[in-house]
Amino acid sequence: MKQYETVIGLEVHVELATKTKIFCGCSTAFGGAPNTHTCPVCTGMPGSLPVLNKQVVEYAMAVGLATNCDIARECKFDRKNYFYPDNPQNYQISQLYKPICTNGHVEIEVNGNKKQIGIHEIHMEEDAGKLVHDPWEDASLVDYNRSGVPLIEIVSEPDMRSSEEVIAYLEKLRTTIQYLGASDCKLQEGSMRADVNLSVREVGSSEFGTRTEMKNMSSFKAIARAIAGERARQIERLEDGLPVIQETRRWDDNKEASFAMRSKEDAQDYRYFPEPDLPPIVISDEWIDNVKAKEPEFKDAKMARYQADFGLPAYDADIITSSKKMADIFEAATAICGDAKKVSNFLMVDTMRLLKDAEMDPEDMSFDPENLAKLIKLVVAGAINSSVASEVYEHVFKENIDPEKYVEEHGLKQVNDEGALRSTVEQVIAENPQSVEDYKNGKTKAIGFLVGQTMKAMKGKANPGMVNEILQELLK
């Protein structure tokens, strides 16, 4: 049987984190009642003229510099003509002939192997509106709130060969852009979207196969499933002697299948021509240097520093630095309490569990790092035990409460009074003769039950170390 290789390139659209749109002063805030973030410019009214948002150019330059691109000293906009209900002007202002960034790359690592993925170009453009399909009324409604939201499109070279490489590339882009503050890159809100261009060819062949483009993927898992599904579909066609048709396909994650949308357009189909209402952008060396000077410490450098300065294991450092928000909380809380390992433990265990339960992104966390630091200080001081700390942290995470006040108001301080603890332990021993007998007969695990009963009797506030010591003393 023939062996096939998958060849993948991505077109990644990223909504930039500007407060206003690319060519007008309308809000870019997510949500809002339909058609309320609009004006004559972003709804394509005759006679309205675009004015370029400078911050869009700086964000595009920042992403280009962080991905090792060449920055064009002069770039310009073009009109991409197509007719669709969510495109109010019947054209999109984009960049074809002179994009702002070219010839870049990022390094990924998959299963311990490092690889460079080339970036062909990054260009600026405006987003279209959104069609809302109403099956009950058998109609489609148009919301232009998103029309004119600034985008960059990051076009990779066809350098990826597996879904694992694709996900590693997307994660590298996402963390880099989040660290820059250029976008929140939330796939579920559409602020980061990836179109997958995929073809297959026989192993050893230097010729590319016919590619298809897949759209409509809102998670990394969906992208991985789409790649597996489209690879299998193309191989099946080739094995049956049928050609792969160059087309755009829509991925349906519920059905785990893709469906043809339209034939794949080429540049000439869009009748590109220079945008007459916007002058070329001239970018000086000084402007580039100013943008470069604002670069933050990125994930890879931060991860290495956390291992060297704080002694974190590589796994912990990798997870914490995968989110800028998580890294910011780690650094701020550590600076206050001085215990990096305990901050890391709360983030790696309790925080990850709470994020999963709430189906939240780390970027959506809103509690004050000072409150996490205060909680850790309470634990270190012996004011509360670990089980109470987990309970209190859940309230810190969800409600941003002050842990010191919460512990005081709810009477959660740890009982360290030896007399009170001894009295309770004696009562537990008297009430559980079988467990005492088991312990004396060599079943050492029985002491764990007695510790648990003591903690229960003390409503979780007993010092577990002292309880253990007293139990072992009395049971001898």
Order of alpha helices (4+ residues) and beta strands (2+ residues): beta-alpha-beta-beta-beta-beta-beta-beta-beta-beta-beta-alpha-beta-beta-alpha-beta-beta-beta-beta-alpha-alpha-alpha-alpha-alpha-alpha-alpha-alpha-alpha-alpha-alpha-alpha-alpha
